[in-house]
Amino acid sequence: MPAVDKLLLEEALQDSPQTRSLLSVFEEDAGTLTDYTNQLLQAMQRVYGAQNEMCLATQQLSKQLLAYEKQNFALGKGDEEVISTLHYFSKVVDELNVLHTELAKQLADTMVLPIIQFREKDLTEVSTLKDLFGLASNEHDLSMAKYSKLPKKKENEKVKTEVVKEVAAARRKQHLSSLQYYCALNALQYRKRVAMMEPMIGFAHGQINFFKRGAEMFNQSMDSFLSSVADMVQSIQVEQEAEAEKMRVSQQELLSVDESVYTPDFDVSTPQINRNLIQKAGYLNLRNKTGLVTTTWERLYFFTQGGNLMCQPRGAVAGGLIQDLDNCSVMAVDCEDRRYCFQITTPNGKSGIILQAESRKENEEWICAINNISRQIYLTDNPEAVAIKLNQTALQAVTPITSYGKKQESSRPSQNLKNSEMENDKIVPKTTVNVPEPEQLIAPGTPIQFDIVLPATEFLDQNRGGRRVNPFGETEDDTFPEAEDSLLQQMFIVRFLGSMAVNTDSTAEVIYEAMRQVLAARAIHNIFRMTETHLMVTSQTLRLIDPQTQVTRANFELTSVTQFAAHQENKRLVGFVVRMPESTGGESLSTYIFESNSEGEKICYAINLGKEIIEVQKDPEALARLMLSIPLTNDGKYVLLNHPPDDTDGSPSENRGAESEA
């Protein structure tokens, strides 16, 4: 189809189908131009919006560069050079911001505004004239239809004249609107060419002006500054690459370790345990009670600091005090079917916190470390050497067994028994100058018992007489009728450490040696669990009572206790020697070691007072004098003095003292 230049105005009045067909081509072109102009305007507005955003962004960038100096960085290495460089860059960005602002204004005036004017003026005018031409054409068609319906015969001149005038007016109106419409469409063909090129001329001039002024700003001084900054950045990158290489090598070395590093409790059977620790740190699970019977476990980071156990949750700046470890005791416990649990007990005997380690090695090292700290080794000049020395001394201990039955099989009668005619209740006099050797006190290889009674005996105790254990903890008075008749009743809270056979009961040194061997064996073989029990001292017996069920776990006649003493340094350690008959007809000597919540001298004083009561019961007058010196309780029981008598001779076996705990 040959190109069409314009619509002929001479053919507007005739309004032929050919003219209408040509008009539709111009209308289609105008519609396409309108759609394209809208899309072009959106693109130009996007450019203008981006330029405005660039102005705001450069302004914000300049402020942030200056704000670097006000940041309190914890690590500020090399910040002086960075601060001065960023200050200079902030000035450069401010100048660039001025250029970007001018460019945005120029784009708005020379690019966006012309295309908006073309759309609002030319395209809107063509659209309006098209609507007017359509209305005029419809009116002309209606008037022509009315004119065509005039009758042939009875012509009404007045009606005919009105119809003719109406047709003439409609035709004139259509002719006028068509001429205006054709002129606008013809002019649009020229105007669209200008409208497409004029905005781009403004865009190009704005960009050229921006780059020219930018080139003037980045002169020779700026080039030298950028060169120096580039050199500084390159040197930093070289240092970074060197450090990255070192970290890569270190990472490979750390990742090449054995799989046991990642596996908790890798070597359960023979873990390598450091028993000389005086400080320890790591994650443990802390047991918290949330109700009467409900508990929760929380994984926290624990560490020792001096004689304190500290705890620091994740995200916390510093740790807080959890437990003072001085003179505390620690032992492994069974807790809620969890492995590797241990409990820290305060010096006054109150149950402290319960913690869980992730492996056997961690569990035992924590127990060893807390034991070392509780002895206040950290206060010495060389705590590491003291810890090593104590553990080396512990290596001299014997290998223990934990079954009472095995002890009976491997034990043998004491080699040096006392004369059977000696009175069992005789108190050993002061230690002579000649201190016997350890081999004379306890035979080498003597087994150690860490549980308290034979299981069969415990079964008999719990089922004696067919009675159930009272769940309210009441004492079985009918089992031990002497309890009501006893002139002395004194209760102590103790923890059983161990017992072993001894060769003699002539000196308190045998008790001290048994204490040393029992504690050393527990440390070497990681036996830290101790059974808490109540030691009842009466004027007739020593009874070990389960605090939960009130079942008597062991019972010793006071006349069979031939030696008793408290440790000279650790006042809470106490022991006694018992002479027991054997099935073979002879007698054997066994020592029992306990850790008490109170001073051991008080237990010794209570035992001594019970033996004195037994002795003076043979003489009623002496018994009366002794009873008058002891105060009575409300229920008629005699209570011990808070302090031993002043005439205490100070011998280890006669260290006497007690407190009113009944």
QUIZIFEN-V203199 format. One record per pair of residues at least 12 apart in sequence whose ideal C-beta (glycine too) atoms are under 7 Angstrom apart, sorted by the first residue. I is the first residue (numbers start at 0). J is the second residue. D is the distance in whole Angstrom. If there is no record, write none. Layout:
I|J|D ; I|J|D
This chain:
3|21|6 ; 3|24|6 ; 5|185|4 ; 6|21|6 ; 6|22|7 ; 6|25|6 ; 6|181|4 ; 6|184|6 ; 6|185|6 ; 8|178|6 ; 8|181|6 ; 11|174|6 ; 11|177|4 ; 11|178|5 ; 11|181|6 ; 12|174|5 ; 14|177|7 ; 25|184|4 ; 26|129|7 ; 29|125|5 ; 29|184|7 ; 29|187|6 ; 32|122|7 ; 32|191|5 ; 33|122|5 ; 36|114|7 ; 36|117|7 ; 36|118|5 ; 36|122|6 ; 39|114|6 ; 40|114|5 ; 40|115|7 ; 40|118|6 ; 43|110|6 ; 43|111|5 ; 43|114|6 ; 43|198|6 ; 44|111|6 ; 46|106|7 ; 47|103|7 ; 47|106|5 ; 47|107|6 ; 47|111|5 ; 50|99|7 ; 50|102|6 ; 50|103|4 ; 50|106|6 ; 51|103|5 ; 53|99|5 ; 54|96|6 ; 54|99|5 ; 54|100|5 ; 54|103|6 ; 57|92|5 ; 57|95|6 ; 57|96|4 ; 57|99|6 ; 58|96|5 ; 60|92|5 ; 61|89|5 ; 61|92|4 ; 61|93|5 ; 61|96|7 ; 64|85|5 ; 64|88|6 ; 64|89|4 ; 64|92|7 ; 65|86|7 ; 65|89|5 ; 67|82|6 ; 67|85|5 ; 68|82|5 ; 80|231|7 ; 84|228|6 ; 87|224|7 ; 94|216|6 ; 98|209|6 ; 98|212|6 ; 98|213|6 ; 102|205|5 ; 102|209|5 ; 105|201|7 ; 105|205|4 ; 106|202|6 ; 106|205|5 ; 109|201|2 ; 109|204|7 ; 109|205|6 ; 110|198|4 ; 110|201|5 ; 110|202|5 ; 113|194|7 ; 113|197|5 ; 113|198|5 ; 113|201|7 ; 114|194|6 ; 114|198|5 ; 117|190|7 ; 117|194|4 ; 121|187|6 ; 121|190|5 ; 124|183|6 ; 125|183|5 ; 125|184|6 ; 125|187|6 ; 128|176|7 ; 128|179|5 ; 128|180|4 ; 128|183|5 ; 129|180|6 ; 131|176|5 ; 132|176|5 ; 132|177|6 ; 132|180|4 ; 135|172|5 ; 135|173|4 ; 135|176|4 ; 136|173|6 ; 138|169|5 ; 138|172|7 ; 139|169|4 ; 139|170|6 ; 139|173|4 ; 142|165|5 ; 142|166|5 ; 142|169|4 ; 143|166|6 ; 145|162|6 ; 146|162|5 ; 146|166|5 ; 149|162|6 ; 263|357|5 ; 263|358|5 ; 264|358|4 ; 264|359|6 ; 267|359|6 ; 270|359|6 ; 270|360|4 ; 272|360|6 ; 272|363|5 ; 272|364|6 ; 273|364|6 ; 274|367|5 ; 274|390|5 ; 274|522|7 ; 275|383|6 ; 275|386|4 ; 275|387|5 ; 275|390|6 ; 276|364|6 ; 276|367|6 ; 276|368|4 ; 276|371|6 ; 277|368|7 ; 277|371|5 ; 277|372|6 ; 277|376|6 ; 277|377|5 ; 277|382|5 ; 277|383|7 ; 277|386|6 ; 278|303|5 ; 278|368|7 ; 279|303|5 ; 279|364|6 ; 279|365|6 ; 279|368|4 ; 280|301|7 ; 280|302|4 ; 281|301|7 ; 281|361|6 ; 282|298|6 ; 282|300|5 ; 283|299|7 ; 283|301|5 ; 283|354|5 ; 283|355|6 ; 283|356|6 ; 284|296|5 ; 284|297|7 ; 284|298|5 ; 284|354|7 ; 284|355|4 ; 285|297|5 ; 285|299|5 ; 285|352|7 ; 285|354|6 ; 286|334|7 ; 286|353|4 ; 294|335|7 ; 296|355|7 ; 299|312|6 ; 302|318|7 ; 303|368|7 ; 303|372|6 ; 305|377|6 ; 306|323|6 ; 306|324|5 ; 306|325|5 ; 306|372|6 ; 306|375|7 ; 306|377|6 ; 307|320|6 ; 307|323|6 ; 307|324|6 ; 308|321|5 ; 308|322|4 ; 308|324|6 ; 309|321|6 ; 321|352|7 ; 322|343|6 ; 322|351|6 ; 322|352|6 ; 324|369|6 ; 324|372|5 ; 324|373|5 ; 325|373|6 ; 325|375|6 ; 326|346|4 ; 326|373|6 ; 327|343|6 ; 327|344|6 ; 327|345|6 ; 327|346|6 ; 327|373|5 ; 328|344|5 ; 328|373|7 ; 328|594|7 ; 329|341|6 ; 329|342|7 ; 329|343|5 ; 329|366|5 ; 329|369|4 ; 329|370|6 ; 329|527|6 ; 330|342|6 ; 330|527|4 ; 330|528|5 ; 330|529|5 ; 331|366|7 ; 331|527|5 ; 331|528|5 ; 332|353|7 ; 332|528|6 ; 334|353|6 ; 337|355|5 ; 339|355|6 ; 339|356|4 ; 339|358|7 ; 339|359|6 ; 339|362|4 ; 340|353|6 ; 340|354|7 ; 340|355|5 ; 341|354|6 ; 341|362|6 ; 341|365|7 ; 341|366|5 ; 341|527|7 ; 343|369|7 ; 347|596|6 ; 348|492|6 ; 348|596|3 ; 363|525|5 ; 366|527|5 ; 371|386|5 ; 390|522|7 ; 392|519|7 ; 393|519|4 ; 393|522|5 ; 393|523|6 ; 394|523|7 ; 395|519|7 ; 396|516|5 ; 396|519|3 ; 396|520|4 ; 396|523|6 ; 397|444|6 ; 397|445|6 ; 397|447|6 ; 397|516|6 ; 397|520|6 ; 399|446|7 ; 399|447|4 ; 399|449|6 ; 399|520|5 ; 399|524|6 ; 399|526|7 ; 400|446|5 ; 400|447|7 ; 400|448|7 ; 401|449|5 ; 401|450|6 ; 403|448|6 ; 403|450|6 ; 403|452|7 ; 403|453|5 ; 404|453|7 ; 405|446|7 ; 406|446|5 ; 406|448|5 ; 409|446|5 ; 410|446|7 ; 410|500|5 ; 412|581|7 ; 412|585|5 ; 412|587|6 ; 413|500|7 ; 413|501|7 ; 413|502|5 ; 413|587|6 ; 413|588|5 ; 414|502|5 ; 415|502|5 ; 415|503|5 ; 416|585|7 ; 416|586|6 ; 417|504|6 ; 419|586|7 ; 423|558|4 ; 423|559|6 ; 423|561|6 ; 423|578|6 ; 424|558|5 ; 424|610|5 ; 424|613|6 ; 424|614|7 ; 426|607|7 ; 426|610|7 ; 426|652|6 ; 426|653|6 ; 427|504|7 ; 427|505|6 ; 427|506|7 ; 427|507|7 ; 427|562|5 ; 427|652|5 ; 429|648|7 ; 429|650|4 ; 430|506|5 ; 430|507|6 ; 430|508|6 ; 430|651|7 ; 434|508|6 ; 435|506|7 ; 435|508|6 ; 437|512|5 ; 439|502|6 ; 440|501|6 ; 440|502|6 ; 440|503|6 ; 440|508|6 ; 440|509|4 ; 440|512|5 ; 441|499|7 ; 441|501|5 ; 441|502|6 ; 441|509|7 ; 441|512|6 ; 441|513|6 ; 441|516|7 ; 442|502|6 ; 445|499|5 ; 445|500|6 ; 446|499|7 ; 447|497|5 ; 447|499|5 ; 447|516|7 ; 447|517|6 ; 447|520|5 ; 448|497|6 ; 448|498|5 ; 448|499|7 ; 449|497|5 ; 449|526|6 ; 451|495|5 ; 451|530|6 ; 451|543|6 ; 451|552|5 ; 451|553|6 ; 452|552|5 ; 452|553|5 ; 457|552|7 ; 460|550|5 ; 460|551|6 ; 460|552|7 ; 461|550|5 ; 463|478|6 ; 468|548|5 ; 468|550|6 ; 469|549|7 ; 472|549|5 ; 473|549|7 ; 474|549|6 ; 475|549|7 ; 481|537|7 ; 481|539|5 ; 482|537|7 ; 485|537|4 ; 485|538|5 ; 485|539|6 ; 486|538|5 ; 486|612|6 ; 486|626|7 ; 486|637|6 ; 487|536|7 ; 487|537|6 ; 487|538|4 ; 487|608|6 ; 487|609|5 ; 487|612|6 ; 487|637|6 ; 488|535|7 ; 488|537|6 ; 488|636|5 ; 488|661|5 ; 489|536|4 ; 489|605|4 ; 489|639|6 ; 489|657|6 ; 489|660|7 ; 489|661|6 ; 490|533|6 ; 490|535|6 ; 490|660|5 ; 490|661|6 ; 491|534|4 ; 491|595|6 ; 491|597|6 ; 491|602|5 ; 491|660|7 ; 492|531|7 ; 492|533|6 ; 492|596|5 ; 493|532|6 ; 493|534|5 ; 493|593|4 ; 493|594|7 ; 493|595|5 ; 494|529|4 ; 494|530|7 ; 494|531|5 ; 494|593|6 ; 494|594|5 ; 495|529|6 ; 495|530|5 ; 495|532|6 ; 495|593|6 ; 496|517|5 ; 496|529|6 ; 496|592|4 ; 496|593|6 ; 496|594|6 ; 497|517|4 ; 497|592|5 ; 498|589|6 ; 498|590|6 ; 498|591|5 ; 498|592|7 ; 499|513|6 ; 499|589|7 ; 499|590|6 ; 500|587|6 ; 500|588|7 ; 500|589|5 ; 501|513|6 ; 501|576|6 ; 501|588|5 ; 501|589|7 ; 501|590|5 ; 504|561|4 ; 504|562|4 ; 504|576|4 ; 504|578|7 ; 504|588|5 ; 507|562|6 ; 507|564|4 ; 507|651|4 ; 507|652|5 ; 509|562|7 ; 509|576|7 ; 509|590|6 ; 510|562|6 ; 510|564|5 ; 510|574|4 ; 510|576|7 ; 510|590|6 ; 511|566|7 ; 513|574|6 ; 513|590|4 ; 513|592|6 ; 514|566|6 ; 514|572|6 ; 514|574|6 ; 514|592|5 ; 517|592|5 ; 529|594|7 ; 531|546|6 ; 532|544|6 ; 532|545|6 ; 532|546|7 ; 532|552|6 ; 533|546|5 ; 534|593|7 ; 534|602|7 ; 536|605|4 ; 536|606|6 ; 536|609|6 ; 537|609|6 ; 538|609|5 ; 538|612|4 ; 538|613|6 ; 539|557|6 ; 540|554|6 ; 540|555|6 ; 540|556|6 ; 540|557|6 ; 541|555|4 ; 541|557|6 ; 541|560|6 ; 542|554|5 ; 555|577|5 ; 557|609|5 ; 557|610|6 ; 557|613|6 ; 558|613|7 ; 559|577|5 ; 559|578|5 ; 559|579|7 ; 560|575|5 ; 560|577|6 ; 560|606|6 ; 561|576|5 ; 561|578|5 ; 562|575|6 ; 562|576|4 ; 562|652|6 ; 563|575|4 ; 563|603|5 ; 563|606|5 ; 563|652|6 ; 564|603|7 ; 564|651|4 ; 564|652|5 ; 564|654|7 ; 565|598|7 ; 565|599|3 ; 565|600|5 ; 565|603|5 ; 565|654|5 ; 566|599|6 ; 567|651|7 ; 570|598|5 ; 570|599|6 ; 570|600|7 ; 571|594|5 ; 571|595|5 ; 571|598|7 ; 571|599|6 ; 572|592|7 ; 572|594|6 ; 572|599|6 ; 573|593|5 ; 573|595|6 ; 573|599|3 ; 573|602|5 ; 573|603|7 ; 574|590|6 ; 574|591|6 ; 574|592|4 ; 574|593|7 ; 575|591|6 ; 575|606|7 ; 576|588|6 ; 576|590|5 ; 577|589|5 ; 577|591|7 ; 597|658|6 ; 598|656|6 ; 600|643|7 ; 600|654|4 ; 600|655|7 ; 600|656|4 ; 601|656|4 ; 601|657|4 ; 601|658|5 ; 603|654|5 ; 603|655|6 ; 604|639|7 ; 604|643|5 ; 604|655|3 ; 604|656|4 ; 604|657|5 ; 605|639|6 ; 605|657|5 ; 607|653|6 ; 607|655|5 ; 608|639|7 ; 611|625|7 ; 612|625|7 ; 632|661|7 ; 636|661|6 ; 638|659|5 ; 638|661|6 ; 639|657|4 ; 639|659|6 ; 640|657|7 ; 641|658|6 ; 641|659|7 ; 642|656|6 ; 643|655|4 ; 643|656|4
